[in-house]
Amino acid sequence: MSSSGPQRYEIRVRGHLAPRWAPWFDGMALVPQDDGTTVIDGPVADQSALHGLLRTIGDLGVPLVSVTATDADAPTHPSRRTP
């Protein structure tokens, strides 16, 4: 991981999170998927911030499916869906 700036992450959780939960995730996009999951997508400042987001997911009792580092320059696309 580069130390030059934020890393982008896609955090997938089971279930669909309502848009009202977005402030809990530091402005990251909440993107419901057709497979019944939600992708929480956006830049994360550092590992401490990532752990904070994961704690928030745990505090909400939402099952974590995956955490994937993605291209930091890729724009968040709110209509992205899995096939």
C-alpha positions in Angstrom: 0.0 0.0 0.0 1.3 3.4 -0.9 1.8 6.0 1.8 1.1 8.9 -0.7 -2.6 9.2 0.0 -5.8 7.4 0.8 -6.4 3.9 -0.4 -9.8 3.0 -1.9 -11.7 0.1 -0.5 -14.7 -1.9 -1.4 -16.2 -3.4 1.8 -19.0 -5.8 1.1 -21.6 -6.7 3.8 -24.6 -9.0 3.8 -27.9 -7.2 3.4 -28.9 -3.8 2.1 -28.0 -0.8 4.1 -30.3 2.2 3.9 -28.8 5.5 2.6 -29.4 6.9 6.1 -26.3 4.9 7.3 -23.9 6.7 5.0 -22.8 9.3 7.6 -21.6 6.4 9.8 -19.2 5.5 7.0 -17.4 8.8 6.5 -19.2 9.7 3.3 -18.4 6.5 1.5 -20.9 5.3 -1.1 -23.4 2.6 0.0 -24.2 0.6 -3.2 -26.9 -2.1 -2.9 -26.1 -5.1 -5.1 -28.5 -7.5 -6.8 -27.1 -10.4 -4.8 -28.5 -9.0 -1.5 -25.2 -7.4 -0.4 -24.1 -3.8 0.0 -20.8 -2.5 -1.2 -19.4 0.4 1.0 -17.0 2.1 -1.5 -14.6 5.0 -1.2 -11.2 6.3 0.0 -9.9 5.4 3.4 -7.2 7.6 4.9 -5.2 4.9 6.6 -5.2 1.6 8.3 -6.6 3.1 11.5 -9.5 4.6 9.6 -10.1 1.2 7.9 -10.2 -0.5 11.3 -12.7 2.1 12.5 -15.0 1.4 9.6 -14.8 -2.4 10.3 -15.6 -1.7 14.0 -18.6 0.3 12.9 -19.8 -2.6 10.8 -19.3 -4.9 13.8 -21.2 -2.5 16.1 -24.1 -2.5 13.7 -24.2 -6.3 13.7 -23.9 -6.5 9.9 -22.2 -9.6 8.6 -18.9 -8.7 6.8 -18.5 -10.5 3.5 -15.2 -9.1 2.1 -12.7 -6.2 2.2 -11.0 -5.4 -1.1 -8.4 -2.7 -1.8 -9.1 -1.2 -5.2 -7.5 1.4 -7.5 -7.3 4.6 -5.6 -7.8 6.6 -8.7 -11.0 4.8 -9.7 -14.1 6.9 -9.3 -17.0 5.7 -7.1 -19.8 4.7 -9.4 -23.1 4.6 -7.4 -24.9 2.5 -10.0 -22.3 -0.3 -10.1 -24.0 -3.7 -9.6 -22.8 -7.3 -9.6 -24.3 -9.5 -12.3 
